[in-house]
Amino acid sequence: MGQTLTEKILEDHLVEGELETGEEIGIEIDQVLTQDTTGTMVWLQFEAMGLDEVQTEIAAQYCDHQTYQFDFKNTDDHRFLRSAAGTYGAHFSRPGNGICHNVHRENFAAPGKTLLGSDSHTPTPGGLGELAIGAGGIDVTVAMGGAPYYIEMPEIVNVRLEGELPEWATAKDVILEMLRRLSVKGGVGKILEYTGPGVETLTAPERMTITNMGTELGATTSIFPTDEQTEDYLERVGRGDEYVEIQPDEDAEYDDEIVVDLSDLEPLIAQPSMPDNVVPVSEVAGEDVEQVIVGSCTNGGYEDILPVAKMLEGRETSMETETIVAPGSKQASEMLAREGWVAEMMAAGVNFSEATCGACIGIGHVPASDSVSLRTFNRNFEGRSGIEDDNVYLCSPEVAAAAAIKGEIIDPRDLEEEEEDLEAPGVELPEEYDGSKTDLIAPDEAVDDELIKGPNIGDVPIRDQLSADVEGEALLKMEDNITTDHIIPATQDILMYRSNVPKLSEFTLSRVDDTFAERALDADGGFLVAGENYGQGSSREHAALCPMYLGIEAVLAQSFARIHRANLFNFGIVPLTIDEDTYESIDQGDEIEIVDDVYEAVTSGQEEFTVRVGDDEFTATLDASERERDILAAGGKLAWTREQAEGAS
Ligand code: F3S
């Protein structure tokens, strides 16, 4: 039987296990990336494990989420990250140089390689044929130290693309269509492998818009085969020699197949406040728009902004609409500036921003209250823009530019009829991506050779070994689809404490219940109860680390999002799955007891646990590999890795 593309790359990197769905496999990691909100913990853990040098081919530390440096704490973090990259041998991308995924794809992503990143949109270079997976920071730490990354072998789904995109439909519409069909849970436990004749009609950057936002489907990763388009892109970024051809075998067998006919697509838009709340743009046309933002790791490339610049050339943006362009990388800004497009956009009324995540996580450009904001981003979870009850729509750069001109949501095909000389800009790659590289510091140019820790850089908390008795109060009962933004909001005022866990923990789940953190600390142990897809969203390990710090011992949920589930193991919190009846039977404030000797049950491989709630008993399931059980029993991955190192010495 032939192999899928994913199987070929995995087999090349396999160090443990067999490529069978559901089996745990260990794979060798070639590249790692981390960013400023997750990176401080990554390096503090690297230090705490006693590791002294990066072992992967490439390790890159980016500063992208909080580049405005509102507070010395941000600047201290960035200085610490630069010192860690220099001390341990990683590339360092200075604040303002761009979003990790954009800078990574321009400089390092390569076909056939494996990439592990402590950011949920790490799958972006899947569009270049790299097998790229988002993970918790501690997984990245361990991989960077040279150990394999362990994962349950996902199902592999063939997403067969047919036809060709019509005018005004874009790569963003391909992934919005996938979200419309599959929902934010549709990719959980799956790798989406794109195949079919439609693939060759998409440039590599378009493919990377699709793979980037596969994260919103909950997919482990998404990947495209490589071909002339891939080689062409690599040549334009000056790395043509890194091209290798990787294709699935013709007789490869997939677990499932989805067919998307590109020629059927039209401009789509995700309505507030979920990326899967997708409808044709024409259905919501006429809605006034107060803010338009073009940028992010999904649509912040040179080739995403150029169509906007072309549409705005010689026009003016609406007086009622504030239009912001924030490129994904400084290289894109520099190239657009050299070609005169930045001036064109500014003349049209655009506010041109530095290359940063910024507004994507509510840092800057917070929408006005009760207003509509149209963004080319990948997420519109409620409150993520920095204001509760926001109305954020997600769309392509072309739809965003049309709204900026009109001041309201409009299908760009209709705008084309209204506006003289407006035509679909299409996709155009630059001859050469030739921005300067002054903000990317290679390990051999490092400016520091020892760690520099400011007063906001704390210690890494470590949990004790798992106890036999786990009991306590159901401290919080939550609904379905709780995101890591709910657990630890990523807004500026909160995120600056990311290296200071005791302080950051005060904000845990404050968006759900602002008394939670205090109650949890007072209770000294207890449970969280949640519905489906608990912990979806970013890879933020603080969403497990802070509950651990507050004493949470177990989470009872109907299902868990992949990265968050791994993070719970990594921080010694027992993730137990319950059915809907059990979920309905538990009320916040109930006393819960796990009847079994939990340490014994976890280490002996027991799957079903008896949970007592008042006079009733229910069954909860622990679905975990032997390695995950060992990690949980040790009190988390840091404690476990230390145990392993001590055992080996
Ligand atoms: Fe940054 Fe938003 Fe992407 S936070 S990494 S631009 S999802």
Boltz pocket constraint, residues with backbone or C-beta under 6 A from the ligand:
constraints:
  - pocket:
      binder: B
      contacts: [[A, 64], [A, 65], [A, 99], [A, 100], [A, 101], [A, 119], [A, 121], [A, 296], [A, 297], [A, 298], [A, 356], [A, 357], [A, 358], [A, 360], [A, 361], [A, 378]]
      max_distance: 6.0
